[in-house]
Amino acid sequence: MKEQTIVIPAEPVEIPFHNHVDYCVGTGRMGLALSGEYQEQLRLVQEKIGFQYIRGHGLFCDDMAIYQEYEENGIKKAEYNFTYLDRVMDSYQRVGIRPFLELGFMPEKMARGRQTVFYWKGNVTPPVDYDRWTDMVQALFRHLIERYGRDEVLLWPVEVWNEPNLNIFWENADMEEYFRLFERPFRAVKEVDSGLLVGGPAVCGGTDELWIRRFMEFCQEKKLDIGFVTRHHYTIEPPEEWGHCNYSKVMEAEEGFSNLQTTRDIIDSFSEYRGLPIHITEFNTSYTPRGVIHDTNWNAALIARQLSRLGDVNESYSYWTFGDVFEEAGVPFTPFHGGFGLVAEGCIPKPTFWTFVFYKKLRENGGSCIHRDNNMVLLKNGSGGYSGIAWNAAERGAPEEVKRVKLILPLREGEYCVTTRTVDEEVCNPLKIWHDWGEPAHLKEEQRELLREASRPLLQTKRVSSQQTTVQIEMTVKRNGVVYFEVAKAPLTPDRGYDYKRAVGGETELK
């Protein structure tokens, strides 16, 4: 068993900690928002976490039906159909979330080529006519402003395309062609309203340093007043495929954080863009929708560490994705299949769902960060109490090891309540129960209800007293566990004649 003792001084030093956990979350392609299961999962996520923005692919794909063509007097003309777009945007408004708009992919009738990506065949080639591309983009924003109001739409960030540094997402990963794709709609959007914020290049790792530097040079050359820079962040090595599943080796966390710092340094090397916000518009452990790690408690503990650090140099970081209604690799065969989502089929929260709930609780409680290391973040709030998160992410192949944490906190004399909510492989692990059942591909409603019940954190409380201006709190964090804890004043205020010990002890007479 590992043991760690943390002593908080009477006057702790505040540590920078930027918790933007609820800024944005990812989604499957936009057309999936028209399905009932998608909306059920999104309502659950918004009820328990409450993200501000949602970002995904497929805005201009043919299933959204925006771009249409017809012929009149022998001349081909364009028209736009915003029926499905309005349904999706209205549904987002009903659950209190705004779109982080990604402009892509290319409508088939507008595309120069036939190269597609994913099961749902998003076209990843340039437009045959850039004027048509920009006309469509302008029509989109004029419609949005007319329907939802200028003040509202100006709050919606606009990102151009997705991972153009990969040739599966952008034909030949052609950098110069991407810059053309970016500049034309950038200027078109600004013509509609100069207050709209537009950014890119939404690159993934590998060639990110090259692309971001060249992107900043391009924006500088063209005098583009971009509103932000976007990139993606995944923390595995290339996975091993086996059947429908992908198995991944996790990278060293520090390697990923160092890479993110490099992006910050590149942007800040351009005087006109120094301090420009960086939005990580996708992040997770694995970058594959068949990454079995996503359904595990291990993922929850790994993401806990990521969330403790991602705000250091980034304005936001969008978990990819909120739910498992997702079809990039095809329709999933089983309810637990390694999908990206925080929520599995049947509105079953995965362990990582609660990692986000816990960080959101830290935001709601407020206060100053007074301790942060690779396994814990601790805040002191304005009422003199404390809240924090501890995690214990196991090394792949390492023996099971429990961690015991002793926290010595400065507290005024009095009585306090320690509340813990625990997610680990024993008390909040729907994946194991599904496995014990034989891994059924199709769940009955009764099974879904049991899995939802099994997906809740273990809630425990304990009363402690401060007699010498300190209190010692002990917590056990098991392998791949995540524990949320609060310490708050709790003086007894019993009703006349009520004695708790007598009540639970079964005594009937006064002593």
Residue pairs with C-beta under 8 A, 6 or more apart in sequence:
1 401
1 402
1 403
1 404
2 401
2 402
2 403
2 404
3 403
3 404
3 405
3 406
4 375
4 403
4 404
4 405
4 406
5 405
5 406
5 408
6 371
6 376
6 378
6 405
6 406
6 407
6 408
7 408
8 370
8 371
8 378
8 407
8 408
8 409
8 410
9 410
10 410
10 469
12 370
12 371
12 380
12 410
13 370
14 368
14 369
14 370
15 368
15 369
15 370
15 371
15 372
16 312
16 369
17 308
17 311
17 369
17 372
17 377
17 379
18 311
18 312
19 307
19 311
19 359
19 362
19 363
20 310
20 311
20 314
20 315
20 316
20 317
21 49
21 307
21 356
21 359
21 360
21 362
21 363
22 49
22 50
22 51
22 52
22 356
22 360
22 363
23 51
23 52
23 53
23 315
23 316
23 317
23 318
24 51
24 52
24 53
24 54
24 55
24 100
24 279
24 281
24 316
24 317
24 318
25 45
25 49
25 51
25 53
25 54
25 55
25 318
25 319
25 321
25 322
25 342
26 54
26 55
26 56
26 281
26 282
26 318
26 319
26 320
26 321
26 322
26 340
27 33
27 42
27 54
27 55
27 56
27 321
27 322
27 323
28 38
28 56
28 57
28 321
28 323
28 325
28 326
28 327
28 328
29 56
29 57
29 58
29 61
29 63
29 118
29 120
29 122
29 327
30 56
30 57
30 58
30 59
30 61
30 64
30 85
30 88
31 58
31 61
31 63
31 64
31 84
31 88
31 120
32 38
32 325
32 326
32 327
33 39
33 42
33 87
33 88
33 91
33 92
34 84
34 87
34 88
35 325
37 325
37 345
38 323
38 325
39 91
39 95
40 347
41 322
41 323
41 324
41 325
41 341
41 343
41 347
42 54
42 91
42 95
42 97
42 322
42 323
43 95
44 343
44 347
44 349
45 51
45 322
45 323
45 342
45 343
45 353
46 95
46 96
46 97
48 349
48 353
48 357
48 360
49 342
49 353
49 356
49 357
49 360
50 96
50 360
51 97
51 322
52 97
52 98
53 97
53 98
53 99
53 100
53 157
53 316
53 318
54 92
54 97
54 98
54 99
54 100
54 322
55 99
55 100
55 101
55 102
55 159
55 281
55 318
56 102
56 321
57 102
57 104
57 105
57 122
57 162
58 64
58 104
58 105
58 120
58 122
59 66
59 85
59 101
59 102
59 103
59 104
60 66
60 67
60 103
60 104
60 105
60 106
60 107
60 136
61 105
61 107
61 120
61 122
61 123
62 107
62 108
63 84
63 120
64 84
64 85
64 88
65 81
65 83
65 84
66 80
66 81
66 82
66 84
66 85
66 107
66 136
66 140
67 78
67 80
67 107
67 109
67 110
67 136
68 78
68 79
68 80
68 81
68 109
69 76
69 77
69 78
69 79
69 109
70 76
70 77
70 79
71 77
78 132
78 135
78 136
80 136
80 139
80 140
80 143
82 140
82 143
82 147
85 140
85 143
86 147
89 99
89 144
89 147
89 148
92 98
92 99
93 148
98 152
98 155
98 156
99 156
100 156
100 157
100 159
100 279
100 281
100 318
101 156
101 157
101 158
101 159
102 159
102 160
102 161
102 162
102 202
102 281
103 137
103 158
103 159
103 160
103 161
103 185
104 122
104 160
104 161
104 162
105 117
105 122
105 123
105 124
105 161
105 162
106 112
106 123
106 124
106 125
106 126
106 127
106 133
107 123
107 136
108 123
110 127
110 128
110 129
110 132
110 133
110 136
111 123
111 125
111 126
111 127
111 128
112 125
112 126
112 127
112 128
113 123
113 125
113 126
113 171
114 123
114 125
115 123
115 124
115 125
115 171
116 122
116 123
116 124
117 124
117 168
117 169
118 327
118 328
118 329
119 327
119 328
119 329
119 330
119 331
120 327
120 328
124 168
124 169
124 170
124 171
125 171
126 171
126 177
126 180
126 181
127 133
127 181
130 180
130 184
133 181
133 184
133 185
134 184
134 185
134 187
134 188
135 188
137 185
137 188
137 189
138 188
138 189
138 191
138 192
141 153
141 189
141 192
141 193
141 196
142 192
144 153
144 156
145 153
145 192
145 193
150 193
150 195
153 193
153 196
154 193
154 195
154 196
154 197
156 196
157 197
157 198
157 199
157 227
157 228
157 279
158 189
158 196
158 197
158 198
158 199
159 198
159 199
159 200
159 202
159 230
159 279
159 281
160 181
160 182
160 185
160 186
160 198
160 199
160 200
160 201
160 202
161 169
161 170
161 178
161 181
161 182
161 200
161 201
161 202
162 169
162 202
163 169
163 170
163 202
163 203
163 204
163 232
164 170
164 173
164 174
164 175
164 178
164 181
164 201
164 202
164 203
164 211
165 173
165 175
165 201
165 203
165 204
165 206
165 207
165 208
165 211
166 173
166 204
166 206
167 173
170 177
170 178
171 177
173 207
175 211
175 214
178 201
179 215
179 218
182 200
182 201
183 218
183 222
183 224
185 198
186 198
186 224
186 226
189 196
189 198
190 196
190 198
197 227
197 228
198 226
198 227
199 226
199 227
199 228
199 229
199 230
199 279
200 215
200 226
200 229
200 230
201 211
201 212
201 215
201 229
201 230
201 231
202 230
202 231
202 232
202 281
203 211
203 212
203 215
203 230
203 231
203 232
204 231
204 232
204 234
204 282
204 287
205 232
205 233
205 234
205 259
208 231
208 259
208 263
209 262
209 263
209 266
212 229
212 231
212 263
212 266
212 267
213 266
215 229
216 229
216 266
216 267
216 270
216 273
218 224
219 226
219 273
220 270
220 272
220 273
226 273
226 276
227 276
227 277
228 276
228 277
228 278
228 279
228 315
229 263
229 267
229 273
229 276
229 277
229 278
229 279
230 278
230 279
230 280
230 281
231 263
231 278
231 280
231 281
232 280
232 281
232 282
232 283
232 287
232 320
233 256
233 259
233 260
233 280
233 282
233 283
233 310
233 317
234 282
234 283
234 284
234 285
234 286
234 287
235 250
235 251
235 253
235 256
235 284
235 285
235 302
235 306
236 248
236 249
236 250
236 251
236 285
236 286
236 287
236 291
236 293
237 248
237 249
237 250
237 251
239 246
239 247
239 248
239 286
239 288
239 291
240 246
240 247
240 248
241 290
244 290
244 333
244 337
245 290
245 292
245 337
245 338
246 286
246 288
246 290
246 291
246 292
246 338
247 292
247 293
248 285
248 286
248 288
248 291
248 293
249 396
250 285
250 293
250 302
250 396
253 302
253 305
253 306
253 309
253 374
256 306
257 309
257 312
260 278
260 280
260 310
260 312
260 313
260 314
261 313
263 278
263 313
264 278
264 313
264 314
267 273
267 274
267 276
267 278
268 274
268 275
277 315
277 316
278 313
278 314
278 315
279 314
279 315
279 316
279 317
279 318
280 310
280 314
280 316
280 317
280 318
281 318
282 318
282 320
283 306
283 310
283 317
283 318
283 319
283 320
284 291
284 294
284 303
284 319
284 320
284 340
285 291
285 293
285 294
285 299
285 302
285 303
286 293
286 294
286 338
288 329
288 338
289 326
289 328
289 329
289 338
289 339
289 340
290 329
290 337
290 338
290 339
291 338
291 340
292 337
292 338
293 299
293 338
294 338
294 339
294 340
294 341
294 350
294 352
295 336
295 337
295 338
295 339
295 344
295 350
295 431
296 351
296 431
296 480
297 351
297 423
297 424
297 425
297 428
297 429
297 431
297 480
297 481
297 482
298 393
298 394
298 480
299 350
299 351
299 352
300 350
300 351
300 352
300 354
300 355
300 391
300 423
300 480
300 482
301 355
301 391
301 392
301 393
301 394
301 480
301 481
301 482
302 393
303 319
303 352
303 355
303 356
304 355
304 358
304 359
304 389
304 391
304 393
304 482
305 374
305 375
305 391
305 393
306 317
307 317
307 355
307 356
307 359
308 372
308 377
308 389
310 317
311 317
319 342
319 352
319 356
320 340
321 340
321 341
321 342
322 341
322 342
322 343
323 341
323 342
323 343
324 332
324 335
324 337
324 339
324 340
324 341
324 343
324 344
324 345
325 341
326 332
326 339
326 340
326 341
332 339
332 345
333 441
334 439
334 440
334 441
335 344
335 345
335 346
335 348
335 434
335 441
335 443
336 344
336 430
336 431
336 434
336 439
341 350
342 349
342 350
342 352
342 353
342 356
343 349
343 350
343 353
344 350
344 430
344 451
345 443
346 443
346 448
346 451
346 452
347 448
347 452
348 430
348 448
348 451
348 452
348 455
349 430
349 452
349 455
349 456
350 430
350 431
350 455
351 423
351 428
351 429
351 455
351 482
353 455
354 421
354 423
354 428
354 457
354 482
354 484
355 389
355 391
355 423
355 482
357 484
358 389
358 421
358 482
358 484
359 389
361 387
361 484
362 377
362 379
362 387
362 388
362 389
365 379
365 381
365 387
365 486
366 379
366 381
366 382
367 379
367 380
367 381
367 382
367 386
367 387
368 379
368 380
369 377
369 378
369 379
370 378
370 379
370 380
371 377
371 378
371 388
372 378
375 390
375 391
375 392
375 403
375 405
375 477
376 388
376 389
376 390
376 391
376 405
377 388
377 389
378 386
378 387
378 388
378 407
379 386
379 387
379 388
380 386
381 387
383 488
383 489
384 411
384 412
384 489
385 416
385 486
385 487
385 488
385 489
386 409
386 485
386 486
386 487
387 484
387 485
387 486
387 487
388 484
388 485
389 482
389 483
389 484
389 485
390 403
390 405
390 475
390 477
390 482
390 483
390 485
391 477
391 481
391 482
391 483
392 401
392 402
392 403
392 477
392 478
392 479
392 480
392 481
393 480
394 400
394 401
394 479
394 480
400 479
401 479
402 476
402 477
402 478
402 479
403 476
403 477
403 478
404 474
404 475
404 476
404 477
405 474
405 475
405 476
405 477
406 472
406 473
406 474
407 472
407 473
407 474
407 475
408 470
408 471
408 472
408 473
409 470
409 471
409 472
409 473
409 487
410 469
410 470
411 466
411 469
411 470
411 471
411 487
412 466
412 469
413 466
413 467
413 469
414 465
414 466
414 489
414 491
415 463
415 464
415 465
415 466
415 489
415 490
415 491
415 492
416 463
416 464
416 465
416 466
416 471
416 487
416 488
416 489
416 490
417 461
417 462
417 463
417 464
417 487
417 488
417 489
417 490
418 461
418 462
418 463
418 464
418 473
418 485
418 486
418 487
419 459
419 460
419 461
419 485
419 486
419 488
420 458
420 459
420 460
420 461
420 475
420 483
420 484
420 485
421 457
421 458
421 459
421 483
421 484
421 485
422 428
422 457
422 458
422 460
422 481
422 482
422 483
423 457
423 458
423 481
423 482
423 483
424 477
424 478
424 479
424 480
424 481
424 482
425 432
425 478
425 479
425 480
425 481
426 478
427 457
427 458
428 454
428 455
428 456
428 457
428 458
429 454
430 451
430 452
430 454
430 455
433 450
433 451
433 454
434 440
434 451
437 447
440 447
443 451
457 484
463 490
464 471
464 472
464 473
464 487
465 471
471 487
473 485
473 487
475 483
475 485
477 483
494 500
